[in-house]
């Protein structure tokens, strides 16, 4: 049972299938030999030395690796570990029978080592289960990509496929790289990424992400990202490094064990020597000191707490929630304020142009100019405008000098005319009056209004509608049920649109018409203003590239991973792979349950150990009680920690 990396590496064979079988065989053989030794002791009159030789066989069979680890720890200057405690306690129990007037404790010594190894098996089994829950994500790594070159297919490693190449994905195969479907239609199994069992239909023009499994039709996909930047590669990287960010609880337990273990050793030494100086019986106090050592072993703490967090990360990943480290579980559990971006987070982000109100240009010309200016934009509004005028790429118009102004809009030269497309701030920036159309805007409060100016003159405006995600209202209600006090929406959209969304979702508050920098300032005000408790954390949920600074600034950043930008996913601490806001409440529930289980293990282990330590010091405990206080408590704590693997 380990609390350091060296031990973990040395005993890795305990945790694989072959090592587990070997350990079980050793334990089975030890039990048989121990029973034989006990029977021999009862039926034959043997000397203490002869009995020692008989009991040494099962003792060395089951304990040789523990003794070896204790010796290695002494050699490298790390003597105060659980192997050292177990070795000293059991060797002492074997030797105590040679003291004048003392009874032999040979069976107890073998049993202590036997149960210690049984504890090792439970640890290995629990850790293996936790790794299995993580490993299902590793299964999304594709083995091969079928690249089409001049009508021929060539099987290559996915990381060798170049940007823009065509790949063929047959039914039953994993999608090896991110791309866009050029030919074919099919359904994709996304359960490994999102935790959702419902297949996703794709057809020509749709984006596909690596890690999904093609179910039905053959797909021809144009690669849009190299393997190193693909969804599957990033997910695997996140999971592999999730263990590097330790929780506060794990860090505390590690520091605690480093101080606690040597203190225990010297306390046991004092317990064996000090009473004897005042006339105590040496064999009696030595026996109590040995029990003290066995009870004191901090295995239950140093194993169960990290295992609790490790299992929690694995359980969350099966639900499509990627947590980048155990430290973020600590923070998630304390969330009292959740701040949302609007577009693509609470709303779908799939915009449709539902109304056009021209002032100087007809509807066709207005859409034509706006689509050209937004041609290079990755913002959902830009996509909606291009979709509303699909012929802009083939009409022969020249577009140049494209300039994006953050929080305002985009300007470009289209056939010699300077066209500005954006919000009211953009119109004010270029000195164009838009106020005459205020009455028209009041008639369409539910939409996002995009203004268009040509050569500095106001040309008209376009109203674009977005719809609230199906589970957004349920997500807000679930957060409120969990005790989250404030739900806030920050958006660059106009006040009327933000107000309607906030009212429909029953949000605590909203702030509209914000630039990216304004969002950071708003989050900082929320984190330091009235109503914010220092013991509570603030979570920000976003999906766009402009959300990256806020995600990084919040106590915990949560990114929408399915439709979210790469920058948002990189900056976030938690990634929701299916873009469902309802998963935020699930993530918080998982985090709180994880901390509750960790606390249960800590208090249970400390409580039992303190009770038995007091009894051992007073001479009221037996070696069997000491064994339970160590190995028994460890096994129970490990089994309790495994509950984090099950996410309901």
C-alpha positions in Angstrom: 0.0 0.0 0.0 1.7 3.1 -1.3 2.1 6.7 -0.6 4.9 7.6 -2.9 5.7 7.3 -6.6 8.7 5.0 -6.1 6.5 2.4 -4.4 3.9 2.8 -7.1 6.5 2.0 -9.8 8.1 -0.9 -7.9 4.8 -2.5 -7.2 3.1 -1.8 -10.5 3.1 -5.6 -11.2 0.6 -5.9 -8.3 -1.9 -4.0 -10.3 -1.8 -5.8 -13.6 -3.7 -9.0 -14.2 -0.7 -11.3 -14.0 0.6 -9.7 -10.8 -2.8 -10.0 -9.2 -3.0 -13.7 -9.9 0.5 -14.2 -8.6 -0.4 -12.4 -5.4 -3.6 -14.5 -4.9 -1.5 -17.7 -5.3 1.0 -16.5 -2.8 -1.8 -15.6 -0.3 -3.5 -19.0 -0.9 -0.2 -20.8 -0.3 0.5 -18.7 2.8 -2.9 -19.5 4.3 -2.3 -23.3 3.8 1.2 -23.1 5.3 0.0 -21.0 8.2 -2.8 -23.4 9.1 -0.3 -26.3 8.9 2.1 -24.3 11.2 -0.7 -23.7 13.8 -1.7 -27.4 13.7 2.0 -28.5 14.2 2.3 -26.1 17.2 -0.8 -27.5 18.9 0.1 -31.2 18.4 3.8 -31.2 18.8 6.0 -30.0 21.7 8.5 -27.9 19.8 11.1 -25.4 21.0 10.7 -21.6 20.4 13.5 -21.8 17.8 11.8 -24.7 16.0 8.4 -22.9 15.9 10.1 -19.8 14.5 11.6 -21.8 11.6 8.1 -23.3 10.9 6.4 -19.9 10.9 9.2 -18.2 8.9 8.2 -20.2 5.8 4.7 -18.6 5.3 6.0 -15.3 6.7 8.8 -15.0 4.1 6.5 -16.3 1.3 3.9 -13.6 1.7 6.1 -10.8 3.1 9.4 -11.0 1.1 8.3 -8.1 -1.2 7.3 -5.9 1.7 10.6 -6.6 3.5 12.5 -5.9 0.2 10.6 -2.5 -0.2 11.4 -1.6 3.4 15.1 -2.3 2.8 15.1 -0.3 -0.5 13.5 2.6 1.4 16.3 2.5 4.0 18.9 2.5 1.3 17.5 5.5 -0.6 16.8 7.5 2.6 13.1 7.0 2.7 12.8 4.6 5.6 9.7 6.0 7.2 7.0 4.3 5.0 4.3 1.7 5.6 6.7 -1.1 4.5 9.1 -0.1 7.2 6.4 0.0 9.9 5.0 -3.4 8.9 8.5 -4.9 8.7 9.5 -3.6 12.2 6.2 -4.6 13.8 6.2 -8.2 12.4 9.9 -8.8 12.9 9.4 -7.6 16.5 6.5 -9.9 16.9 8.6 -12.8 15.7 11.4 -11.9 18.2 9.3 -11.1 21.2 8.8 -14.8 22.1 12.5 -15.1 22.9 12.3 -12.6 25.7 12.1 -14.1 29.3 8.5 -14.7 30.4 7.0 -13.6 27.0 4.6 -15.6 24.9 5.3 -16.3 21.3 3.5 -14.1 18.7 4.5 -16.1 15.6 0.9 -16.5 14.2 0.1 -12.8 14.8 3.3 -11.8 12.9 2.3 -13.9 9.9 -1.3 -12.7 10.0 -0.3 -9.0 10.0 1.9 -9.5 6.9 -0.8 -11.6 5.3 -3.5 -9.0 5.8 -1.1 -6.3 4.6 -0.7 -8.2 1.3 -4.5 -8.6 1.1 -4.8 -4.9 1.5 -2.3 -4.5 -1.4 -4.6 -6.6 -3.6 -7.6 -4.5 -2.7 -5.7 -1.4 -3.5 -4.6 -2.8 -6.8 -8.1 -3.9 -7.7 -9.6 -0.5 -6.8 -6.9 1.4 -8.8 -7.4 -1.0 -11.7 -11.1 -0.2 -11.7 -10.4 3.5 -11.7 -7.9 3.1 -14.5 -10.5 1.2 -16.5 -12.9 4.1 -16.2 -10.2 6.3 -17.7 -9.1 3.7 -20.2 -12.4 3.8 -22.0 -11.4 7.2 -23.2 -8.1 5.9 -24.4 -10.0 3.5 -26.6 -11.1 6.5 -28.8 -7.5 6.8 -30.1 -7.8 5.7 -33.8 -5.4 3.1 -35.1 -5.4 4.0 -38.8 -6.6 6.5 -41.3 -7.6 5.6 -44.9 -6.3 8.4 -47.1 -7.6 8.7 -50.6 -5.0 9.8 -53.1 -5.7 9.8 -56.8 -8.5 7.3 -56.4 -6.5 4.9 -54.3 -6.7 4.3 -50.6 -3.6 4.2 -48.4 -3.6 3.2 -44.7 -1.4 5.5 -42.7 -1.0 6.5 -39.1 -3.4 9.3 -38.2 -0.6 11.7 -37.1 0.9 11.4 -40.7 -2.2 12.8 -42.4 -1.8 16.3 -43.7 -4.3 19.1 -43.5 -6.8 19.1 -46.4 -6.3 15.5 -47.3 -9.4 13.2 -47.9 -10.0 10.3 -45.6 -12.5 7.5 -45.9 -14.3 6.2 -42.8 -16.1 2.9 -43.2 -19.0 1.7 -40.9 -17.7 0.4 -37.6 -14.5 2.5 -37.7 -13.4 5.3 -35.4 -13.2 8.8 -36.9 -9.4 9.4 -36.9 -9.3 13.1 -37.4 -11.5 16.2 -37.3 -12.9 17.3 -40.6 -15.9 18.1 -42.8 -18.0 15.5 -44.6 -17.6 15.9 -48.4 -19.5 12.8 -49.5 -21.9 10.4 -47.7 -24.2 10.4 -44.7 -24.2 8.3 -41.6 -24.9 8.2 -37.9 -22.0 8.6 -35.3 -21.8 7.0 -31.9 -20.4 9.8 -29.7 -20.8 8.0 -26.3 -17.1 7.8 -25.6 -16.8 11.6 -26.0 -20.1 12.9 -24.6 -21.6 10.0 -22.5 -24.7 10.3 -24.6 -26.0 7.1 -26.2 -28.2 8.8 -28.9 -26.4 8.7 -32.3 -25.7 11.9 -34.1 -26.6 12.1 -37.8 -24.1 13.7 -40.2 -24.3 14.5 -43.9 -22.4 16.5 -46.5 -21.1 19.7 -45.1 -21.3 18.6 -41.5 -18.3 18.7 -39.1 -17.2 15.4 -37.6 -14.8 15.1 -34.6 -12.3 12.4 -34.0 -13.0 9.7 -31.5 -16.6 9.1 -32.6 -17.5 5.7 -34.2 -19.1 5.6 -37.7 -22.2 3.4 -37.4 -23.9 3.1 -40.8 -22.7 4.8 -44.1 -19.3 5.4 -45.7 -18.0 8.9 -45.2 -15.5 10.9 -47.2 -14.1 13.6 -44.9 -11.8 16.5 -45.7 -9.3 16.9 -42.7 -9.4 20.3 -41.0 -7.0 19.7 -38.2 -3.8 17.7 -37.8 -3.9 14.8 -35.4 -2.0 16.8 -32.7 -4.7 19.4 -32.6 -7.6 17.0 -33.1 -10.4 16.5 -30.5 -9.3 13.0 -29.7 -5.6 14.0 -29.2 -6.6 16.8 -26.9 -8.9 14.7 -24.8 -6.3 12.0 -24.3 -3.8 14.6 -23.3 -6.2 16.1 -20.8 -6.9 12.7 -19.2 -3.3 11.6 -19.1 -2.3 14.8 -17.3 -5.3 15.0 -15.0 -3.5 13.3 -12.2 -0.8 16.0 -12.1 -3.0 18.6 -10.4 -3.4 17.2 -6.9 -6.3 18.3 -4.8 -5.7 20.2 -1.5 -6.9 17.1 0.3 -4.3 14.9 -1.5 -1.5 17.4 -0.9 -2.4 17.7 2.8 -2.5 13.9 3.2 0.9 13.5 1.5 2.5 16.1 3.7 0.8 14.7 6.7 2.2 11.2 6.0 5.7 12.5 5.7 5.6 14.1 9.2 3.3 11.5 10.8 5.2 8.3 10.1 8.6 9.3 11.7 6.6 10.7 14.7 4.8 7.4 15.1 8.1 5.4 14.9 9.7 7.5 17.7 6.5 7.4 19.8 6.4 3.6 19.5 10.1 3.5 20.6 9.3 5.7 23.5 6.3 3.5 24.5 8.7 0.5 24.5 11.5 2.1 26.5 10.1 4.8 28.9 7.8 2.6 31.0 10.6 0.1 31.4 12.8 2.8 33.0 10.1 3.2 35.6 9.9 -0.5 36.4 7.6 -1.7 33.6 7.8 -5.2 32.1 9.8 -5.0 28.9 8.1 -7.8 26.9 4.7 -6.3 27.8 5.6 -2.7 26.6 7.4 -4.0 23.6 4.3 -5.9 22.5 2.2 -2.7 23.0 4.7 -0.7 21.0 4.5 -3.2 18.2 0.7 -3.0 18.2 1.2 0.8 18.2 3.2 0.6 15.0 0.7 -1.6 13.2 -2.2 0.6 14.2 -0.4 3.8 13.2 0.3 2.8 9.6 -1.4 5.6 7.6 -2.3 3.4 4.6 -6.0 4.1 4.8 -5.4 7.8 4.4 -2.6 7.9 1.8 -4.4 5.3 -0.4 -8.1 6.1 -0.1 -8.0 9.9 -0.5 -6.1 10.0 -3.9 -8.0 7.0 -5.0 -11.3 8.8 -4.3 -10.3 11.7 -6.5 -8.8 9.5 -9.2 -12.1 7.4 -9.3 -14.1 10.6 -9.5 -12.3 11.9 -12.5 -12.9 8.5 -14.2 -16.5 8.5 -13.3 -17.1 12.0 -14.6 -15.3 11.2 -17.9 -17.8 8.5 -18.6 -20.5 11.2 -18.5 -18.7 13.4 -20.9 -17.2 15.7 -18.2 -13.5 16.1 -18.5 -11.9 17.4 -15.3 -8.3 18.5 -15.8 -7.1 17.6 -12.3 -8.2 16.7 -8.8 -7.6 20.3 -7.6 -10.6 21.5 -9.7 -12.9 18.9 -8.0 -12.0 20.8 -4.7 -13.1 24.1 -6.3 -16.2 22.7 -8.1 -17.5 21.5 -4.8 -17.4 25.0 -3.4 -19.2 26.8 -6.3 -21.7 29.4 -5.1 -21.9 31.6 -8.2 -22.1 30.4 -11.8 -21.6 33.0 -14.6 -22.6 32.1 -18.1 -21.8 33.4 -21.6 -25.0 33.5 -23.7 -24.4 32.5 -27.3 -23.4 28.9 -27.7 -23.7 28.3 -23.9 -27.2 29.0 -22.8 -28.4 29.3 -26.4 -27.8 27.0 -29.3 -25.5 29.2 -31.3 -27.2 28.2 -34.5 -28.5 31.5 -35.8 -31.1 32.0 -38.5 -31.8 35.2 -40.3 -35.5 35.7 -39.7 -36.1 39.3 -40.7 -34.3 42.0 -42.7 -35.3 45.7 -42.5 -33.5 47.6 -45.3 -33.2 51.4 -45.0 -31.3 52.2 -48.3 -30.7 48.8 -49.9 -33.0 46.0 -50.9 -32.9 42.8 -48.8 -30.8 40.8 -51.4 -28.1 43.5 -51.6 -27.9 44.0 -47.9 -27.4 40.2 -47.2 -24.9 40.1 -50.1 -22.7 42.7 -48.6 -22.9 41.4 -45.0 -22.1 37.8 -46.1 -19.0 39.0 -48.0 -17.7 40.9 -45.0 -18.3 38.0 -42.6 -16.7 35.5 -45.0 -13.7 34.9 -42.8 -15.4 35.2 -39.5 -15.7 32.1 -37.2 -18.4 33.7 -35.1 -21.8 31.9 -35.2 -23.4 35.2 -36.4 -21.0 35.3 -39.3 -21.8 31.7 -40.2 -25.5 32.6 -40.1 -25.0 35.5 -42.5 -23.1 33.4 -44.9 -25.7 30.7 -44.8 -28.4 33.3 -45.5 -26.5 34.3 -48.7 -24.9 31.0 -49.9 -23.9 32.4 -53.4 -21.4 35.0 -52.1 -18.4 32.7 -52.8 -19.2 32.4 -56.5 -20.5 35.9 -57.4 -17.1 37.3 -58.4 -17.1 40.2 -55.9 -13.6 41.2 -54.6 -13.1 41.4 -50.8 -10.0 43.0 -49.3 -8.8 44.9 -46.2 -10.8 42.8 -43.7 -10.5 44.2 -40.2 -12.2 42.7 -37.1 -12.8 45.1 -34.2 -13.3 43.1 -31.0 -16.7 43.7 -29.5 -17.8 45.9 -32.4 -17.9 44.0 -35.7 -16.0 43.7 -39.0 -15.1 46.1 -41.8 -14.0 45.2 -45.3 -13.7 46.6 -48.8 -16.2 44.9 -51.1 -15.9 45.9 -54.8 -14.4 49.3 -53.8 -16.9 50.1 -51.1 -16.1 50.1 -47.5 -18.7 48.0 -45.8 -19.1 47.9 -41.9 -21.1 45.2 -40.3 -21.6 45.1 -36.5 -23.5 46.4 -33.5 -24.4 49.9 -32.5 -20.9 50.5 -31.1 -19.6 49.9 -34.6 -22.0 52.4 -36.0 -21.1 55.0 -33.4 -17.4 54.3 -34.0 -17.6 55.2 -37.7 -20.0 58.1 -37.0 -23.1 56.6 -38.6 -26.5 57.4 -37.1 -28.6 54.3 -36.6 -31.1 55.9 -34.2 -33.8 56.4 -36.8 -34.4 52.7 -36.9 -35.0 52.4 -33.1 -38.7 51.9 -33.7 -38.0 48.9 -35.9 -35.7 47.4 -33.3 -38.4 47.6 -30.6 -40.6 45.4 -32.8 -38.0 42.6 -32.7 -36.6 42.4 -29.2 -35.9 38.6 -29.3 -33.2 38.9 -32.0 -29.7 40.0 -32.4 -29.5 43.1 -34.6 -26.7 43.5 -37.0 -26.2 46.9 -38.6 -24.7 47.5 -42.0 -23.1 50.8 -43.2 -21.7 51.4 -46.7 -19.0 54.1 -47.2 -20.0 55.6 -43.8 -23.7 55.8 -44.6 -26.2 53.7 -42.7 -27.6 51.1 -45.1 -29.9 48.9 -43.0 -30.0 46.2 -40.3 -30.5 42.5 -40.1 -32.3 40.7 -37.3 -30.9 37.3 -36.3 -32.6 34.9 -34.0 -31.0 32.3 -31.7 -33.0 29.9 -29.5 -32.4 28.8 -25.9 -31.0 25.3 -25.5 -33.6 22.7 -24.4 -31.9 22.0 -21.0 -30.8 25.5 -20.1 -33.8 26.2 -17.9 -33.4 22.8 -16.2 -29.7 23.5 -15.7 -30.5 26.8 -13.9 -33.1 25.1 -11.8 -30.7 22.2 -10.9 -28.0 24.7 -9.8 -30.5 26.5 -7.6 -31.5 23.1 -6.0 -27.8 22.5 -5.3 -27.6 25.7 -3.4 -25.9 27.9 -6.0 -26.9 31.4 -4.9 -26.2 33.4 -8.0 -26.6 32.6 -11.7 -25.4 35.5 -13.9 -25.3 35.9 -17.7 -22.7 38.1 -19.4 -23.2 38.8 -23.1 -22.1 41.2 -25.8 -25.6 41.1 -27.2 -28.0 44.0 -26.8 -29.9 44.6 -23.6 -33.4 43.6 -24.9 -32.2 40.2 -26.1 -30.3 39.5 -22.9 -33.2 40.6 -20.8 -35.6 38.2 -22.5 -33.2 35.2 -22.1 -32.5 36.0 -18.5 -36.3 36.3 -17.8 -37.0 33.0 -19.5 -34.3 31.2 -17.6 -35.0 32.9 -14.2 -31.4 34.1 -13.9 -30.3 36.1 -10.9 -28.9 38.9 -13.0 -27.5 39.7 -16.4 -25.1 42.2 -18.0 -25.4 43.0 -21.7 -23.4 44.8 -24.5 -20.0 43.8 -23.0 -16.7 43.7 -24.7 -14.3 40.7 -23.9 -12.4 42.9 -21.5 -15.7 44.0 -19.9 -16.5 40.3 -19.1 -13.3 39.9 -17.2 -14.0 43.1 -15.2 -17.6 41.9 -14.5 -16.3 38.5 -13.2 -13.7 40.3 -11.0 -16.5 42.5 -9.6 -18.6 39.4 -8.8 -15.6 37.8 -7.1 -14.9 40.7 -4.9 -18.2 42.5 -4.5 -21.1 42.3 -2.0 -22.8 38.9 -1.7 -19.6 36.9 -2.6 -18.4 34.6 0.1 -14.6 34.0 0.3 -15.3 30.3 1.1 -17.3 29.9 -2.1 -16.0 29.7 -5.7 -17.1 31.3 -8.9 -17.5 29.2 -12.1 -17.6 30.7 -15.6 -19.1 28.8 -18.4 -18.3 29.8 -22.0 -17.6 28.5 -25.5 -16.1 31.2 -27.7 -12.5 32.3 -28.2 -13.4 35.6 -26.6 -14.4 33.7 -23.4 -10.8 32.3 -22.9 -9.6 35.3 -20.7 -12.7 34.9 -18.5 -12.4 31.2 -18.3 -8.8 31.6 -17.1 -9.7 34.3 -14.6 -12.6 32.5 -12.8 -12.0 30.2 -9.9 -13.0 27.3 -12.2 -13.6 27.7 -15.9 -16.0 25.3 -17.7 -15.9 25.1 -21.5 -18.4 23.7 -23.9 -16.2 21.2 -25.7 -18.4 19.9 -28.6 -19.0 23.3 -30.3 -16.5 25.3 -28.2 -13.4 26.9 -29.6 -10.0 25.4 -29.1 -8.9 28.5 -27.1 -11.8 28.1 -24.7 -11.1 24.4 -24.1 -7.4 25.1 -23.5 -8.2 27.9 -21.0 -10.9 25.9 -19.1 -10.4 23.6 -16.1 -13.5 21.5 -16.9 -14.7 20.5 -20.4 -18.3 19.5 -21.2 -18.1 17.3 -24.3 -21.8 17.5 -25.3 -22.4 21.2 -24.8 -25.2 20.6 -22.3 -25.5 23.1 -19.5 -27.3 20.5 -17.3 -23.9 18.8 -17.0 -22.7 21.7 -14.9 -25.0 20.7 -12.0 -23.8 17.0 -12.5 -20.2 18.1 -12.3 -20.8 20.0 -9.0 -22.7 17.0 -7.6 -19.9 14.7 -8.5 -17.4 17.0 -6.8 -19.3 17.4 -3.6 -19.9 13.6 -3.4 -16.2 13.1 -3.9 -15.2 15.4 -1.1 -17.9 13.8 1.2 -16.4 10.3 0.5 -12.9 11.5 1.1 -13.9 13.1 4.5 -15.7 9.9 5.5 -12.6 7.9 4.9 -10.4 10.4 6.8 -12.6 10.6 9.9 -13.3 6.8 9.9 -9.6 6.0 9.6 -8.5 8.5 12.2 -11.3 7.6 14.6 -10.7 3.9 14.6 -6.9 4.3 14.8 -7.1 6.7 17.8 -9.4 4.4 19.6 -7.2 1.3 19.1 -4.0 3.3 19.9 -5.5 4.3 23.2 -6.5 0.7 23.9 -3.0 -0.5 22.9 -1.3 2.0 25.1 -3.5 0.9 28.1 -2.8 -2.8 27.3 -6.5 -3.5 26.4 -6.0 -4.1 22.6 -4.9 -7.3 20.9 -2.8 -7.7 17.8 -6.0 -8.7 15.9 -7.5 -5.3 16.8 -4.3 -3.7 15.6 -4.6 -5.6 12.3 -8.2 -4.4 11.8 -7.3 -0.8 12.6 -4.7 -0.9 9.8 -5.6 -3.4 7.1 -9.3 -3.7 7.9 -9.8 0.1 7.9 -7.8 0.4 4.7 -9.9 -2.2 2.9 -13.1 -0.5 4.0 -11.8 2.9 3.0 -10.7 1.7 -0.4 -14.2 0.1 -1.0 -15.8 3.3 0.0 -13.5 5.3 -2.4 -14.6 3.1 -5.2 -18.1 4.5 -5.0 -16.9 7.5 -6.9 -16.7 5.4 -10.0 -20.4 5.1 -10.1 -22.0 8.4 -11.4 -25.8 8.5 -11.3 
